[in-house]
Amino acid sequence: MSERTFRIMVRGSFDALSEEQRAELLARAAEHDVLNAAFTAEGSLTYDLAMRPFFTFRYLEHGDREEDIVVAGELAQAKAETWLTEHGYGYKGLKVSAEDMSLMPLAKRQRKARAAGA
């Protein structure tokens, strides 16, 4: 059995931020720009608070079975909630979406590479 890779996104919005918290997030906005987004085990946070209060965490999780995607999503949500709580940021409306990369269709270049290697 091969290990599955899950890409998980946890979306939500900041809630009831103080002026100090808002200023802190705005000061660090370049670090959390969508151009720096990546799926990682630690999580990658992106937001554009100057435009809207929404954020996205991107996580990379693994499992052995297709059903493990549910647990992976729950783990990613818990990680996001922990990060937000530890930093004192209020939040609301968390939604989790997950993709099993083993079920994603291969691009034409990937199909050619697999066929050449077979």
N, C-alpha and C positions, 0 to 999 in steps of 0.2 A: 504494500500500500504506500502510495507516495504522499508526501506532506502537501497540504493545500495552503495557499496564500490568500488571505482575505484583506481587501482594502476597505477600510471603514471610515465613514465621514459622520461626525457628530456636529450637527448644526443647532444654533440657538441664537438668542439675542441677549446682550447685556441688559441688566435691569437695575434701576435705581442707583446708578453710579454717582459717587460724589464728584465734585468739581476736581478734587485732587486725583481721584482714580481716573477720571476722564483725561486729565492732563498727562498723567503717567502713561496711559495707553497711547495717546496721541504722540507722545515723545518717542515711544518705541514702535510706532507704526511701520517704519521702514523695515524693521526686523521681521514683521509679520505680514508683509505684503504678499499677495497671491503669487507673485513671480518667484518667491522663495518657498512656495509650498512643496511639500514632499510627504509621501506616506512613510512613516517611521514607527518603530516600536514605542518610542517615547512620546510621539505625537507632534504634529506640526500645526501651530495655530496661525490662522490668517483672519484679518479683519480690515475694514476700512471705516473706522469710526467717524471720520470726517464726513462720510457720505451717508452711513446708516449704522444702526447699532448691532448688526448681525456679525456672527463669527462662525468659523468652521475649524474643527480639529480634524486632522487626517492621521489615521493610525494604520499600521501594518501588523496584522496578527496571523497566526498559523494554527492549523488543526489537521487532524488525520481524516476526518469524515466531513461530508457536505453539511451534516447537521451541526457541526462545530461552529458554524457561522453565527448561530444564535448566541452562543456563549461568548464568542469573540466580540460581537456587537455590544453585549452587556458589559464586558470588560472595558471596552473602549469608552462607553458612556460613563462608567465609574471613574476611569482615569480623567476624563474631561471634568466631571463634577468635582473630583478631588483637587485638580489644578485650580479651577475657578474658586473653590472654597478656600484653599490655602492662600490664594492671593487676595481674598476678600472681595471678589467681584460678584455682584448679584447677577443672576441669569434666569431666563425663563424659556419655555418652549423648546426643550431639547428634542431633537429628532435624529434617529440613527438610520443610516443606509449603509448597506454592505454589499460587496461584490466578491464572488469566488473567482479568482483569476484563472483557475483551471477550467472554468466554464466559458471563459471569454473566447470569442472567435479569434483565430490567428490572422494577422495581417498577411497580405500577399508575400511580402519579403520573408516573414517567419515561416510560412508554408514552404517556400522554395528552400530555405535553409534546412528545414527538417527533412525534406525530400532528398536533398543533396547528401545529408549526413546518414541517411538510412541505408 
